[in-house]
Structure formats: structure tokens, C-alpha cells
């Protein structure tokens, strides 16, 4: 019985890891980034993406400290 519990725990952990591996990082507006210049159609940009739970959406370059603190906008 203990072997079955360990096997289930291992399979659960592996499944969760696979979800993280498949996570994507999106930069808002792609190469144009997040801008107020009006040249980027963010509705069109988002319509071309398929977001999943666990994905990261980055909106600005806030420097190394923001990434170290996990502050991704």
C-alpha cells in the first residue's frame, strides 16, 4: 500500500512539473512592448495568443531587481 501511495505522489509531482515546463512567457505587444504611442493593437495581439494557466505575461522591462523579486508586470 505504501508503494502505491508513493507511486501516486510521484505521478502527481511529474504531472505538475510537466505543466510548468509547458508554461509560456509572453511580452505584451511582442517587439513593440507596452507603449502608449498608439501603434499597437493589443486586442489583436492578444487574439493571436492562447494563454494557459501558469503562463507569464510581461509588460515592461523593470530591471533585474523586479525579476529577482518576482514582480513581472
C-alpha positions as CSV (number, residue, x, y, z in Angstrom):
1,X,0.0,0.0,0.0
2,X,2.9,2.4,0.8
3,X,4.3,1.7,-2.7
4,X,1.0,2.7,-4.3
5,X,0.9,5.9,-2.3
6,X,4.5,6.8,-3.3
7,X,3.7,6.0,-7.0
8,X,0.7,8.2,-6.9
9,X,2.7,11.0,-5.3
10,X,5.4,10.6,-7.9
11,X,3.0,10.7,-10.8
12,X,1.3,13.8,-9.3
13,X,4.6,15.6,-9.0
14,X,5.6,14.7,-12.5
15,X,2.3,16.0,-13.9
16,X,2.7,19.3,-12.1
17,X,6.3,19.6,-13.4
18,X,5.0,19.0,-17.0
19,X,2.6,21.8,-16.6
20,X,5.4,24.2,-15.6
21,X,7.6,23.0,-18.5
22,X,4.8,23.9,-20.9
23,X,4.3,27.4,-19.5
24,X,5.0,30.2,-21.9
25,X,6.3,33.7,-21.4
26,X,4.6,36.4,-23.4
27,X,5.8,40.0,-23.8
28,X,2.9,42.3,-24.3
29,X,2.9,43.8,-27.8
30,X,5.8,41.5,-28.8
31,X,8.8,43.6,-30.0
32,X,6.9,46.9,-29.6
33,X,6.3,46.2,-26.0
34,X,3.8,48.1,-23.8
35,X,3.5,51.6,-25.2
36,X,1.1,54.5,-25.2
37,X,2.2,55.6,-28.7
38,X,-1.0,54.0,-30.1
39,X,0.8,52.0,-32.7
40,X,0.0,48.6,-31.1
41,X,-3.4,47.0,-31.2
42,X,-3.4,45.0,-28.0
43,X,-6.8,43.3,-28.8
44,X,-5.3,42.0,-32.0
45,X,-2.1,41.0,-30.2
46,X,-4.0,39.0,-27.5
47,X,-6.3,37.4,-30.1
48,X,-3.3,35.7,-31.6
49,X,-2.3,34.0,-28.3
50,X,-3.6,31.0,-26.5
51,X,-3.0,31.7,-22.8
52,X,-2.8,28.8,-20.3
53,X,-2.7,28.7,-16.5
54,X,0.9,29.2,-15.5
55,X,1.9,31.4,-18.4
56,X,3.7,34.7,-17.6
57,X,2.7,37.9,-19.3
58,X,5.4,40.5,-19.1
59,X,4.6,44.1,-19.9
60,X,7.7,46.2,-19.1
61,X,11.4,46.0,-18.6
62,X,11.7,46.9,-15.0
63,X,15.2,45.8,-14.4
64,X,17.0,42.9,-12.7
65,X,15.5,43.7,-9.2
66,X,12.0,43.3,-10.4
67,X,12.8,39.8,-11.8
68,X,14.6,38.8,-8.6
69,X,11.6,39.9,-6.6
70,X,9.2,38.1,-8.9
71,X,7.5,41.4,-9.9
72,X,6.5,40.8,-13.5
73,X,4.0,43.1,-14.9
